[in-house]
C-alpha cells in the first residue's frame, strides 16, 4: 500500500548522512555521542511516524478484531515488490548508520538490518486491526525477503553486490482513476503502480577477481513492472477517452534488462558526496533498456 513509502524517505534523509563515516578514528565520548544521536533520532522518527499514520490514515476506518487479508492477487504483485524494496533499503541504510555510530557487527546486522522489517511489520499489524485492510502474509513475506537480502550480503560479503532500486515514469493511466492512482505527479509516484519499475542491480566487478578492468561502478540491472491496472484486481469499469471511444487496457507484466551505475562505488574523498551517492543509489540510473512482455520485445534509448 502506498502509505508504506511515505516515511521511507524520512529514514533515507536521516540515515544517508550517517552511512559513510565508519572508518573515522574517534574518541570514546564522540562514539557515545553518535550512538545517542542515532538511537534518539531513529526512535523519535519511528514512533512519531507510526502515531501520525494511525491518526492520519487508520482512524478514518473502523478498527475491530485482528484479522488477515489475502491481497496476493492484487496489482500483479507490484505492491509486494514495493515491500521488498522498502525493507531492503531501510536495512541497508540503517546498517550504514550503525557503522557510523561504531556499533558492533552483530548489532549492525541483526538490529540495524532488521529495522525496516520491524517497522513494516508494525504497520502490517496496524492493517490487521483495520476494517479497510488486514494483516497480509504476502506483504510480510516480501518484508522478510527484503531485510534478508540486505543482511545476508553484508554478513557474507561485507557490501551490497546486489541492490534493489526504483524508477518511475508517469504511466498516463492515473487520469482514468485518480482517486486510486493519484491526482498529481507527487501522489502518483506513490500510488500508481503502472509507472513504477523495480530493479535488481548487480555489480559484476565484485564477483570477479579483484584485478580486472571491468568498471567497478557499472552494474547490470534486471527490472520488473506491470501496466494496464486501473484497479487492484480487475479493470471492472468502462473507460472512455474525450471522444467517447471505449479504451481497453490489458493488464500485463513487463521485464527489463538495462545498465546501471552503482554510485557508492564511485571514489571520492568528499563526505558530502558520499552521503548524496548513498541516498540516490536507491534510484535506477537512466540508461538504454530492453523490455520483454507478452506483446514482444521493445527497446528504449533511455528508460527512467
C-alpha positions in Angstrom: 0.0 0.0 0.0 1.3 3.5 -0.9 1.4 4.8 2.6 4.2 2.5 3.4 6.6 4.6 1.3 5.8 7.9 2.9 8.2 7.5 5.8 10.8 5.5 4.0 12.1 8.8 2.5 12.4 10.2 6.0 14.5 7.2 7.0 16.5 7.9 3.9 17.2 11.5 4.9 18.1 10.5 8.4 20.5 7.7 7.6 22.2 8.6 4.4 24.3 11.3 6.1 25.4 8.7 8.7 26.3 5.8 6.4 29.8 6.6 5.1 31.9 7.7 8.1 32.5 4.3 9.7 36.3 4.4 9.4 36.8 7.6 11.4 39.1 7.5 14.4 37.0 8.8 17.2 37.3 9.2 21.0 35.1 7.2 23.3 33.0 10.3 24.1 32.4 11.0 20.4 31.4 7.4 19.7 28.9 7.6 22.7 27.5 10.8 21.3 27.0 9.3 17.9 25.2 6.3 19.5 22.8 8.7 21.3 22.1 10.7 18.2 21.4 7.5 16.1 19.2 5.9 18.8 17.3 9.1 19.6 16.7 10.3 16.1 15.6 6.9 14.7 13.4 6.2 17.7 11.7 9.6 17.5 11.1 9.2 13.8 9.8 5.6 14.1 7.4 6.3 17.0 6.3 9.7 15.6 5.6 8.4 12.1 3.6 5.4 13.5 1.5 7.8 15.6 1.0 10.1 12.6 0.0 7.2 10.4 -2.5 6.0 13.0 -4.2 9.4 13.2 -4.0 10.4 9.6 -4.7 7.1 7.9 -6.2 4.5 10.1 -8.7 6.5 12.3 -10.9 7.1 9.2 -11.5 3.3 9.2 -13.4 1.4 11.9 -11.0 -0.8 13.8 -12.0 -4.2 15.0 -10.5 -7.6 15.8 -7.2 -8.6 14.4 -7.7 -10.4 11.1 -5.9 -11.5 8.0 -6.4 -10.5 4.4 -5.1 -12.1 1.2 -4.1 -9.4 -1.2 -1.6 -11.5 -3.2 -3.6 -11.4 -6.4 -3.6 -7.6 -6.4 -1.6 -5.2 -8.7 0.2 -8.1 -10.4 2.3 -8.3 -7.2 3.8 -4.8 -7.7 2.9 -3.9 -4.1 4.9 -6.9 -2.9 8.0 -5.9 -4.8 7.5 -2.4 -3.2 7.6 -4.0 0.3 10.8 -5.9 -0.7 12.4 -2.7 -1.9 11.5 -0.7 1.2 12.7 -3.2 3.8 15.9 -3.7 1.8 16.7 0.0 1.6 15.9 0.8 5.2 18.0 -2.2 6.3 20.9 -1.1 4.0 20.8 2.5 5.3 20.4 1.5 8.9 23.4 -0.8 8.8 25.3 2.2 7.5 24.0 4.3 10.4 25.2 1.6 12.8 28.7 1.7 11.2 28.7 5.5 11.7 27.9 5.0 15.4 30.6 2.4 15.7 28.2 -0.3 16.9 29.3 -4.0 16.8 29.0 -6.1 13.7 26.3 -8.3 15.3 24.3 -5.2 16.3 24.6 -3.8 12.8 23.4 -6.9 11.1 20.7 -8.1 13.4 19.3 -4.8 14.7 20.2 -2.3 12.0 19.5 -4.7 9.2 16.1 -5.7 10.7 14.9 -2.1 11.3 12.9 -2.0 8.1 11.4 -5.4 8.8 10.4 -4.3 12.3 8.9 -1.0 11.1 7.0 -2.6 8.2 5.7 -5.4 10.5 4.3 -2.8 12.9 2.4 -1.2 10.0 1.2 -4.6 8.9 -0.2 -5.2 12.4 -2.0 -1.9 12.3 -3.5 -3.1 9.0 -4.6 -6.2 10.8 -6.8 -4.2 13.2 -8.2 -2.0 10.4 -11.5 -2.8 8.7 -10.1 -1.4 5.4 -7.4 -4.0 5.2 -5.9 -6.8 7.2 -2.6 -8.4 8.0 -1.2 -9.8 4.7 1.2 -12.7 4.8 2.2 -11.9 1.3 3.3 -8.4 2.4 5.2 -9.8 5.4 7.0 -12.4 3.3 8.2 -9.7 1.0 9.3 -7.7 4.1 11.3 -10.6 5.3 13.0 -11.3 2.0 14.0 -7.6 1.6 15.6 -7.5 5.0 17.3 -10.9 4.4 18.9 -9.7 1.2 20.4 -6.7 2.9 21.6 -8.6 6.0 23.0 -11.7 4.2 25.1 -9.7 1.7 26.6 -7.6 4.5 27.3 -10.7 6.6 28.9 -12.8 3.8 30.5 -10.2 1.5 30.7 -7.0 3.7 29.0 -5.0 0.9 25.9 -4.9 -1.2 26.7 -6.6 -4.5 23.0 -6.9 -5.5 20.9 -3.9 -4.8 17.2 -3.2 -5.1 16.4 0.0 -6.9 13.4 2.0 -8.0 12.5 4.1 -11.0 9.3 6.0 -12.0 7.8 7.5 -15.1 4.2 8.7 -15.4 2.0 6.0 -17.0 -0.8 8.2 -18.3 -3.4 5.9 -16.6 -3.9 7.8 -13.4 -6.3 10.2 -15.2 -8.8 7.3 -15.6 -8.9 6.5 -11.8 -7.3 9.4 -10.0 -8.8 8.6 -6.6 -6.9 5.3 -6.6 -3.9 6.1 -8.7 -3.2 9.7 -7.7 -4.3 13.1 -8.8 -0.9 14.7 -9.4 2.7 13.7 -10.1 3.7 13.6 -6.4 0.8 11.3 -5.3 1.2 9.2 -8.5 4.8 8.3 -7.6 3.4 6.5 -4.5 0.1 5.3 -5.8 0.3 4.5 -9.5 1.9 1.1 -9.8 1.7 1.3 -13.6 4.5 3.9 -13.6 6.8 2.1 -11.1 9.7 -0.2 -12.0 11.8 -2.2 -9.5 15.3 -3.4 -10.3 17.8 -5.9 -9.1 21.1 -4.1 -9.8 24.0 -6.5 -9.9 27.7 -5.4 -9.7 29.7 -7.8 -11.9 33.2 -6.5 -10.8 32.5 -7.6 -7.2 32.0 -11.2 -8.4 35.2 -11.2 -10.5 38.8 -11.4 -9.2 40.0 -8.1 -7.7 42.4 -7.4 -10.6 40.1 -6.8 -13.5 39.4 -3.9 -15.9 35.6 -4.1 -15.6 34.4 -0.7 -14.3 33.6 -1.1 -10.6 30.7 1.4 -10.8 28.9 -0.4 -13.7 26.0 -2.7 -12.9 23.7 -4.9 -14.9 20.0 -4.3 -13.9 17.1 -6.7 -14.2 13.7 -4.9 -13.8 10.0 -5.8 -13.3 6.9 -3.6 -13.8 3.2 -4.0 -14.7 0.9 -2.0 -16.8 -2.8 -1.6 -17.6 -4.0 -1.7 -14.0 -6.9 0.6 -13.2 -7.9 -1.4 -10.1 -6.3 -3.7 -7.7 -7.6 -7.0 -9.2 -9.7 -6.1 -12.2 -10.4 -3.3 -14.6 -14.1 -3.6 -14.0 -15.4 -0.3 -15.2 -15.8 1.3 -18.7 -13.1 3.9 -19.6 -13.7 6.3 -22.4 -11.4 9.0 -24.0 -12.5 12.6 -24.7 -14.2 11.5 -27.9 -16.3 8.8 -26.2 -14.2 5.9 -27.6 -14.1 2.9 -25.2 -10.5 2.2 -24.1 -9.4 -1.3 -23.2 -6.3 -1.7 -21.1 -4.8 -5.1 -20.9 -3.1 -6.0 -17.6 0.4 -7.2 -18.4 3.8 -7.9 -16.8 6.9 -6.4 -18.1 10.5 -7.4 -17.7 13.7 -5.4 -18.4 17.4 -5.6 -18.9 19.5 -2.5 -18.6 22.7 -1.0 -17.4 23.0 0.9 -14.2 25.5 2.9 -12.1 26.4 2.0 -8.5 27.0 5.4 -7.1 28.5 4.0 -3.8 31.5 2.6 -5.8 32.5 6.0 -7.3 35.6 7.1 -5.5 35.5 10.4 -3.7 37.1 11.9 -0.6 34.1 14.2 0.0 31.8 13.0 2.8 29.0 15.1 1.4 29.2 13.4 -2.0 29.4 10.0 -0.3 26.2 10.8 1.6 24.5 12.1 -1.6 25.6 9.0 -3.5 24.4 6.7 -0.8 21.0 8.4 -0.7 20.4 8.5 -4.5 21.7 5.0 -5.0 18.2 3.7 -4.3 17.2 5.1 -7.8 18.0 3.3 -11.0 20.2 5.4 -13.3 18.5 6.1 -16.7 20.1 4.0 -19.4 19.3 2.1 -22.6 16.9 -0.7 -21.9 15.3 -3.7 -23.4 11.7 -4.6 -22.4 10.2 -8.1 -22.6 6.4 -8.7 -22.4 3.7 -10.9 -23.9 3.4 -8.2 -26.6 7.0 -8.8 -27.7 10.4 -7.0 -27.3 10.8 -3.3 -27.2 13.9 -1.1 -26.9 14.4 2.2 -25.2 17.2 4.6 -25.9 16.8 5.9 -22.3 14.5 4.3 -19.7 13.6 6.0 -16.5 
